[in-house]
Amino acid sequence: MVRFLSQLRARIHRGHGTAATSRCLALAFCLGILLISFASAQDVSQGQGAAPLAVFAGQPIDESQLPPSQKRQLQNMDEQVFAVRRRALQMVLDQKLVAAEAKRQGMTVEELFKAEVESKVADPTEDEVSAYYELHKGQINKPLDEARDSIRRDMKTAALEKERQLYLWGLMEKAVHAGQLSVLLLPPKLSLPLDPTRLKGDPKAPVTMIEFTDFNCESCAKAESTINQLMAKHPGKIKLSFRDFPLRELHPDAATAAAASRCAGDQGKFWEFHDLLFMNPAKQGREDLDAYARSLKLDDKQFDACLSSGKYEQAVNEDFQLGLRAGVVVAPGFFVNGTFVDGAEHADALERTVDQALAEEQSSLAH
């Protein structure tokens, strides 16, 4: 099976330039799905901060007392190990998911690939090739007539790889939500970037909560009340950074809703639009989104032009890929000062992690 999937990838890349191949391989590695042992991963995550490394004169010495430069080096090593494990595991999961789906549909993996991926990707049109050339002609350094065929191949390759990724992720979403797979691996403590345009709370607050979520997801909507309660309970202590994690296979409108919230943000109403979406997770079709924009008195033409142009499609996907690389598999997922919290767990888990982060901050100030 490993060899067969490798052949399928080779079919996509055959005949294309090395730059296109590298791009596609990089994209393939970005799709990280994580299924090791939840219990053991949780023990490691918790044990590293609590277990003593030594005892001197009856006093324990733990990792919190290590020099900051060494702690950062250890964190970097943890992140590297996590990344390698994720990539290796993804290869196995790809094989198992595709093999199981091919068996379910009574076809070979190659037939499945043709039916579910190749058949859905059209050849680039002449207008699309010309537009691509105009956008990249500084790097192409050839007349359009000479570059046309290679551009068309590269565009088709990229489209096939994108469709393959979406298909594999869709298989994973279905398997997770059907209870066939359990999300078990906890990432190490991570330092993730914030989006300053979607930040709530005091930017100098000691606790940073990064939320990866899906506007169409009912459990994500329920998590919002927990977030609001925590921010009210600890005024000035928590800042919330929002990130999109649309589960497209389960919620076809989620990516468009995410883009719409960003379009509302262009007019200074991201959080108001955010609240309307979570109040109505089952009503997020295009007409619904337009209605929410009108209710907030947004400029109709500007909002429509933003959403129709696909202005934020890539940005939404970048958030999604960031979440995957960080270890998020289902929404909602949180990082509290870098510590992962599965939003599917009870709300107490998020509150405990916030309380722990606040206690650690107080302890560091005391020292």
C-alpha positions in Angstrom: 0.0 0.0 0.0 2.9 2.4 0.8 4.3 1.7 -2.7 0.9 2.1 -4.3 0.2 5.5 -2.8 3.7 6.6 -3.7 2.8 5.7 -7.3 -0.3 7.8 -7.1 1.6 10.8 -5.9 4.1 10.2 -8.7 1.3 10.2 -11.2 0.4 13.7 -10.1 4.0 15.0 -10.3 5.1 13.1 -13.4 6.3 15.5 -16.1 6.3 18.6 -13.9 9.1 20.9 -12.8 10.9 20.4 -9.6 9.5 23.7 -8.2 5.9 22.4 -8.6 6.8 19.1 -7.1 8.4 20.7 -4.1 5.3 22.8 -3.6 3.1 19.8 -3.7 5.2 17.7 -1.4 5.3 20.6 1.1 1.5 20.9 0.9 1.1 17.2 1.5 3.2 17.3 4.6 1.1 20.1 6.0 -1.9 17.8 6.5 -1.2 16.6 10.0 -3.5 14.1 11.7 -2.6 12.9 15.1 -3.5 9.5 16.7 -1.0 8.2 19.3 -2.0 7.4 22.9 -4.0 10.2 24.6 -3.2 8.9 28.1 0.5 8.6 27.6 0.7 11.9 25.8 -1.3 13.6 28.5 1.0 12.0 31.2 4.1 13.3 29.3 2.6 16.8 28.9 1.6 17.0 32.6 4.6 15.2 34.0 7.2 17.4 32.4 6.1 20.4 34.4 5.4 18.5 37.7 7.9 15.7 38.1 11.0 16.7 40.0 14.3 16.3 38.1 16.4 16.3 41.3 16.0 16.9 45.1 18.6 19.0 46.9 18.4 19.5 50.7 14.9 18.1 50.7 13.7 20.6 48.0 12.6 19.4 44.6 14.0 20.9 41.4 11.7 20.8 38.4 11.8 22.1 34.8 10.3 25.4 35.8 13.6 26.2 37.5 15.8 25.5 34.5 17.5 28.5 32.8 15.2 30.1 30.3 17.6 29.5 27.4 17.7 25.8 28.1 13.9 25.6 28.6 13.5 27.2 25.1 15.9 24.7 23.6 14.0 21.8 25.2 10.7 23.2 23.8 12.2 23.5 20.3 13.3 19.9 20.5 9.8 18.8 21.6 8.3 20.6 18.7 10.7 19.0 16.2 9.9 15.5 17.6 6.2 16.2 17.4 6.5 17.4 13.8 8.4 14.2 12.7 5.9 12.0 14.5 3.0 13.8 12.8 4.4 13.5 9.3 5.2 9.8 9.8 1.8 9.1 11.2 0.1 11.0 8.5 1.6 8.6 5.9 0.1 5.6 7.7 -3.2 7.3 8.1 -3.4 8.2 4.5 -2.9 4.6 3.5 -5.5 3.2 6.0 -8.1 5.8 5.2 -7.8 5.4 1.4 -7.7 1.6 1.6 -10.7 1.4 3.8 -12.7 3.8 1.6 -11.7 1.9 -1.6 -12.8 -1.4 0.0 -16.1 0.2 1.1 -16.8 1.4 -2.5 -15.7 -1.9 -4.0 -12.9 -0.4 -6.1 -9.1 -0.2 -6.2 -7.2 2.8 -4.7 -6.4 4.0 -8.2 -10.0 3.9 -9.2 -11.0 5.7 -6.1 -8.4 8.4 -6.8 -9.7 8.9 -10.3 -13.3 9.1 -9.2 -12.9 11.3 -6.2 -9.9 13.5 -7.1 -8.9 13.5 -10.8 -12.5 13.7 -12.1 -13.1 16.8 -10.0 -10.2 18.8 -11.4 -10.7 20.5 -14.7 -7.9 21.6 -17.0 -7.0 25.3 -16.6 -8.8 27.6 -19.1 -6.8 29.8 -21.4 -7.9 32.9 -19.3 -6.7 31.2 -16.1 -3.3 30.4 -17.7 -3.0 34.0 -19.0 -3.9 35.4 -15.5 -1.4 33.1 -13.9 1.3 34.3 -16.3 0.5 38.0 -15.7 0.8 37.4 -12.0 4.1 35.5 -12.1 5.8 36.6 -15.3 8.6 38.2 -13.4 9.6 34.8 -12.2 8.8 32.9 -15.4 11.1 35.0 -17.7 9.6 33.5 -20.9 7.0 34.7 -23.4 3.5 33.4 -22.7 3.6 31.2 -25.8 6.7 29.4 -24.6 5.5 29.0 -21.1 1.8 28.2 -21.7 2.1 24.4 -21.6 4.3 24.3 -18.5 2.0 26.8 -16.7 -1.0 24.6 -17.5 0.8 21.5 -16.2 1.8 23.3 -13.0 -1.6 24.7 -12.4 -3.2 21.2 -12.9 -0.7 19.7 -10.6 -1.4 22.2 -7.8 -5.1 21.8 -8.3 -4.9 17.9 -8.1 -2.7 18.1 -4.9 -5.2 20.5 -3.3 -8.1 18.3 -4.1 -6.2 15.3 -2.8 -5.6 17.0 0.5 -9.2 18.0 0.8 -10.4 14.5 0.0 -8.0 12.9 2.6 -9.0 15.4 5.2 -12.7 14.7 4.5 -12.1 11.0 5.0 -10.5 11.9 8.4 -13.3 14.2 9.5 -15.9 11.4 8.7 -13.9 8.8 10.5 -13.4 10.9 13.6 -17.0 12.0 13.9 -18.2 8.4 13.2 -16.2 7.2 16.2 -13.9 5.1 14.1 -10.8 7.1 15.1 -9.9 8.8 18.4 -7.8 11.9 18.6 -5.1 10.9 21.0 -1.9 12.9 20.6 -1.4 16.1 22.5 1.1 18.5 21.0 3.9 20.0 23.2 3.6 23.5 24.5 3.7 25.7 21.4 4.4 29.3 20.6 1.8 30.2 17.9 1.4 33.6 16.1 -1.6 35.9 16.9 -3.7 37.7 14.4 -3.9 41.3 15.7 -7.0 42.0 13.6 -9.0 39.3 15.5 -7.9 39.9 19.1 -10.2 40.4 22.0 -9.1 41.6 25.4 -6.1 43.5 26.7 -3.2 42.9 24.3 -0.9 42.9 27.4 -2.9 40.3 29.3 -0.7 37.5 30.8 -2.8 34.7 29.5 -3.2 34.2 25.7 -6.0 31.9 24.5 -5.8 31.0 20.8 -9.1 29.5 19.5 -9.3 27.3 16.4 -13.0 27.0 15.6 -15.8 26.5 13.0 -18.8 28.8 12.9 -21.1 26.0 11.7 -20.2 23.8 14.7 -22.7 23.6 17.5 -20.1 22.5 20.1 -18.0 25.5 19.0 -20.9 27.8 19.6 -21.4 26.3 23.1 -17.7 26.9 23.8 -18.2 30.6 23.3 -20.2 30.9 26.5 -17.3 29.3 28.4 -14.9 31.7 26.8 -17.0 34.7 27.7 -17.4 33.5 31.3 -13.7 33.1 31.7 -12.9 36.5 30.3 -15.5 38.0 32.6 -14.2 36.1 35.6 -10.6 37.3 34.9 -11.0 40.9 33.6 -7.8 42.1 31.9 -6.1 38.8 32.4 -7.0 36.9 29.2 -6.6 37.9 25.6 -8.4 35.8 22.9 -6.9 35.3 19.5 -9.4 33.9 16.9 -8.4 31.4 14.2 -10.5 29.7 11.5 -10.8 25.9 11.4 -13.7 25.1 9.1 -14.5 21.4 8.8 -15.6 21.5 5.2 -16.7 18.0 4.8 -19.1 18.2 7.8 -20.0 21.8 7.4 -20.0 22.9 3.7 -20.8 26.6 4.7 -18.1 26.9 7.3 -15.3 28.3 5.1 -17.6 30.9 3.5 -18.9 31.9 6.9 -15.3 32.3 8.0 -14.5 34.5 5.0 -17.6 36.5 5.6 -16.5 37.3 9.2 -13.3 38.7 7.8 -15.2 40.8 5.3 -17.2 42.2 8.2 -13.9 42.8 9.9 -12.9 45.0 7.0 -15.7 47.3 8.1 -14.8 47.1 11.8 -17.5 44.5 12.7 -15.6 41.2 13.0 -16.7 40.4 16.6 -20.3 41.5 16.0 -20.5 39.3 12.9 -18.7 36.5 14.9 -21.4 36.7 17.6 -24.2 36.5 15.0 -22.7 33.4 13.4 -22.3 31.5 16.6 -25.9 32.5 17.6 -27.0 30.8 14.3 -24.7 27.9 13.5 -27.3 26.2 11.3 -28.1 29.3 9.3 -25.1 30.3 7.4 -26.0 30.1 3.7 -25.1 33.1 1.5 -28.5 34.7 2.0 -28.1 34.4 5.7 -24.7 36.0 5.6 -26.0 38.9 3.6 -28.8 39.3 6.1 -26.4 39.4 9.0 -24.3 42.0 7.2 -27.4 44.2 6.7 -28.4 43.8 10.3 -25.0 45.3 11.3 -25.5 48.1 8.7 -22.4 47.1 6.7 -21.9 48.5 3.3 -23.7 46.0 1.1 -21.7 46.5 -2.0 -18.3 46.3 -0.2 -19.4 43.2 1.7 -20.7 41.4 -1.4 -17.6 42.3 -3.4 -15.3 41.0 -0.7 -17.1 37.7 -0.2 -17.7 37.1 -4.0 -14.1 37.8 -4.9 -12.7 35.1 -2.6 -10.5 37.7 -1.0 -10.0 35.7 2.2 -10.2 32.1 0.8 -6.4 31.7 1.1 -6.3 33.3 4.6 -8.9 31.0 5.9 -7.0 28.0 4.5 -3.8 29.3 6.1 -5.5 29.3 9.5 -6.7 25.8 8.9 -3.2 24.6 7.9 -1.7 26.4 11.0 -4.2 24.5 13.2 -3.3 21.2 11.5 0.4 21.7 12.0 -0.2 22.6 15.7 -2.1 19.3 16.2 -5.7 20.4 16.0 -7.9 17.8 14.4 -11.5 18.7 15.4 -13.0 22.0 16.4 -12.9 23.7 18.7 -9.3 23.5 19.8 -7.5 25.9 22.2 -4.0 26.8 23.1 -3.7 28.6 26.5 -0.2 30.1 26.8 0.8 27.4 24.4 -0.8 24.4 26.2 -3.3 22.5 24.0 -6.9 22.0 25.3 -9.3 19.8 23.3 -12.5 21.9 23.1 -14.5 18.7 22.8 -13.7 18.0 26.5 -15.8 19.4 29.3 -15.6 23.1 29.8 -13.8 22.5 33.1 -10.7 21.4 31.2 -10.4 24.9 29.6 -11.0 26.6 32.9 -8.5 24.5 34.7 -5.8 25.3 32.1 -6.6 29.0 32.3 -6.3 28.9 36.1 -3.0 27.0 35.9 -1.7 29.6 33.4 -2.7 32.4 35.8 -1.1 30.6 38.7 2.1 30.1 36.8 2.2 33.8 35.9 1.7 34.8 39.6 4.5 32.4 40.5 6.9 33.8 38.0 6.2 37.4 39.3 6.8 36.2 42.8 10.2 35.0 41.9 
